[in-house]
Amino acid sequence: MAASNGATANFAGVRPGCEKQCGDITVPFPFGIAKGDDRSCSLNDAFSLTCNTSSDRTAPELYLGSNLNLNFVHSISDSELRIKTGSIGVAYRSYNPDGSIYDSMSAWSMLEDDRFTLSEKNKFTVVGCDDYSLIKGRSLKAPTLEDDFSSGCITSCINDQSGIAKDGKCSGKGCCEISMPKGLRDWRLELDSFGNHTDVSSFNQFGLAFLGENGTFEFRGATDLANIRGLYKRIWDTVPVVVDWVRNCTQQKLLTRGYRMQRHVQ
């Protein structure tokens, strides 16, 4: 999706008079922390961040844009953002013992600017004993507004807990995962069940699907399958989604310090 022109990287600088920290996170130019409606600290609106320092927070929280319900930024590097998985969507569906749906939530996300795309460092993960999930999306290369990517994952426990992995890995029994391509701009998760968990309800009453950085999620076997609240919280706290970012070459003249220029490959 992107190629470097070979220039060296240096994103330590910030514009004069602009904040460079939000809690423990350093904010390098071209990103910038907005001052109310003033977004002049960033290269443009696409790179504008909000640092939420309200008194009800234990620590400042950084968000991409101004929506404090979405795009919770975990870290920034010279080519990547890490955004908390829970802030861009975890799909789940829980069931009563008779198979009726108790609760459900779908998940979809769209990166509104084409400078941001999903990294291939992510994996798509499904947790459950009677579930299948599809992930569909559209890349920057898509010739139309229709999806140009689709894949899926299936989990099963064959009516009992024997053989469920206890080594943190997702092997298909209780948990499955697949690699993701580079360059998706938007995606949605579709989650369903083969038998609405009626045969596994004694130890697993839900299915859950999410995107996250490879290696950050550790499957805890039967413990995870029995505790949707604990699992969801752990995903929120410890599993980020990696987003690649690039800057348009024509905007390089706005930089005042060292840079690394990247350009879209058509």
Residue pairs with C-beta under 8 A, 6 or more apart in sequence:
1 117
1 139
1 140
1 141
1 182
1 183
1 244
1 246
1 264
1 265
2 244
2 246
2 262
2 263
2 264
2 265
3 262
3 263
3 265
4 260
4 261
4 262
5 249
5 261
5 262
5 263
7 259
7 260
7 261
8 258
8 260
9 78
9 258
9 259
9 260
10 257
10 258
10 259
10 260
11 28
11 29
11 78
11 258
11 259
11 260
12 28
12 257
13 28
13 29
13 256
13 257
13 258
14 20
14 27
14 28
14 29
14 32
14 41
15 29
15 32
15 40
15 41
15 256
17 41
18 32
18 33
18 41
19 27
19 33
19 41
19 51
20 26
20 27
20 28
21 27
22 33
22 49
22 51
22 60
22 61
22 62
23 51
23 59
23 60
23 61
23 62
24 59
25 62
25 73
25 74
25 75
25 76
26 76
27 33
27 49
27 62
27 76
28 76
28 78
29 42
29 43
29 255
29 256
29 257
30 42
30 43
30 44
30 47
30 247
30 251
30 254
30 255
31 42
31 43
31 47
31 48
31 49
31 76
32 39
32 40
32 41
32 42
32 43
32 47
32 48
32 49
33 41
33 42
33 49
33 50
33 51
33 62
34 41
34 42
34 48
34 49
34 50
34 66
35 41
39 45
39 48
41 48
42 48
42 49
43 247
43 251
43 254
44 251
46 113
46 115
46 116
47 115
48 65
48 66
49 62
49 63
49 64
49 65
49 73
50 62
50 63
50 65
50 66
50 68
51 60
51 61
51 62
52 60
52 61
52 62
52 63
52 68
53 60
61 68
61 72
62 72
62 73
63 70
63 71
63 72
63 73
64 70
64 71
64 73
64 81
64 83
65 71
69 87
70 87
70 88
71 83
71 87
71 88
72 83
72 84
72 86
72 87
73 81
73 82
73 83
73 84
74 82
74 83
74 84
74 240
75 81
75 82
75 240
76 82
78 260
79 244
79 245
79 246
79 260
79 262
80 119
80 121
80 242
80 243
80 244
80 245
81 116
81 242
81 243
81 245
82 213
82 240
82 241
82 242
82 243
83 240
83 241
83 243
84 236
84 239
84 240
84 241
85 210
85 211
85 212
85 235
85 236
85 239
85 240
85 241
86 232
86 235
86 236
88 107
88 109
88 211
88 241
89 107
89 108
89 109
89 189
89 210
89 211
90 105
90 107
90 208
90 209
90 210
90 232
90 235
90 236
91 105
91 106
91 107
91 133
91 189
91 190
91 191
91 208
91 209
91 210
92 103
92 104
92 105
92 191
92 206
92 207
92 208
92 209
92 228
92 232
93 101
93 103
93 104
93 105
93 131
93 191
93 192
93 193
93 206
93 207
94 101
94 102
94 103
94 104
94 205
94 206
94 228
95 101
95 102
95 193
95 196
95 197
95 198
95 201
95 205
95 206
96 102
96 201
96 205
97 198
97 201
97 205
98 198
99 195
99 196
99 197
99 198
100 196
101 196
102 205
104 191
106 188
106 189
106 190
106 191
107 188
107 189
107 209
107 210
108 186
108 187
108 188
108 189
109 186
109 187
109 188
110 185
110 186
111 117
111 118
111 185
111 186
111 243
114 140
114 185
114 264
115 245
115 246
115 247
115 248
116 185
116 243
116 244
116 245
117 139
117 140
117 182
117 183
117 184
117 185
117 243
117 244
118 137
118 180
118 182
118 183
118 184
118 185
118 187
118 211
118 241
118 242
118 243
118 244
119 180
119 182
119 242
119 243
119 244
120 179
120 180
120 181
120 182
121 213
121 214
121 242
122 180
122 211
122 212
122 213
122 214
122 241
122 242
123 177
123 178
123 179
123 180
123 211
123 212
123 213
123 214
123 217
124 133
124 135
124 151
124 153
124 177
124 178
124 179
124 180
124 189
124 209
124 210
124 211
125 153
125 170
125 175
125 176
125 177
125 209
125 210
125 211
125 212
125 217
126 132
126 133
126 153
126 154
126 155
126 175
126 176
126 177
126 191
126 207
126 208
126 209
127 155
127 170
127 174
127 175
127 207
127 208
127 209
127 219
127 224
127 225
127 231
128 155
128 174
128 175
128 193
128 197
128 204
128 206
128 207
128 208
128 225
129 155
129 156
129 157
129 174
129 197
129 200
129 203
129 204
129 225
130 155
130 156
130 157
130 193
130 194
130 195
130 196
130 197
130 199
130 200
130 204
130 207
131 154
131 155
131 191
131 192
131 193
131 194
131 207
131 209
132 152
132 153
132 154
132 155
132 191
132 192
132 193
132 194
133 152
133 153
133 189
133 190
133 191
133 192
133 207
133 209
134 150
134 151
134 152
134 189
134 190
135 149
135 150
135 151
135 152
135 180
135 187
135 188
135 189
135 190
135 209
135 211
136 147
136 149
136 150
136 187
136 188
136 190
137 147
137 148
137 149
137 150
137 184
137 185
137 186
137 187
137 188
138 145
138 146
138 147
138 148
138 149
138 184
138 185
138 186
138 187
139 148
139 149
139 181
139 183
139 184
139 185
140 183
140 185
140 264
141 148
141 183
142 148
149 181
149 184
149 187
151 178
152 178
153 176
153 177
153 178
153 209
154 172
154 176
155 172
155 173
155 174
155 175
155 176
155 207
156 172
156 173
156 194
157 163
157 164
157 173
157 174
157 200
157 203
157 204
157 225
158 173
159 199
159 200
161 203
161 222
161 225
163 173
164 173
164 174
164 221
164 222
164 225
165 171
165 173
165 174
165 175
165 219
165 221
166 220
166 221
168 218
168 219
168 220
169 175
169 219
170 176
170 177
170 217
170 219
174 204
174 219
174 221
174 222
174 224
174 225
175 219
175 224
179 214
180 211
182 244
183 244
187 211
189 209
189 210
189 211
191 207
191 208
191 209
192 207
193 207
197 204
197 205
197 206
197 207
203 222
203 225
203 226
204 225
204 226
205 228
206 228
208 228
208 231
208 232
210 235
210 239
211 241
212 235
212 239
212 240
212 241
213 239
213 240
213 241
213 242
216 238
216 239
216 240
217 235
217 238
217 239
223 230
224 230
224 231
246 262
246 263
246 264
247 261
247 262
248 263
248 264
249 261
249 262
249 263
252 259
252 261
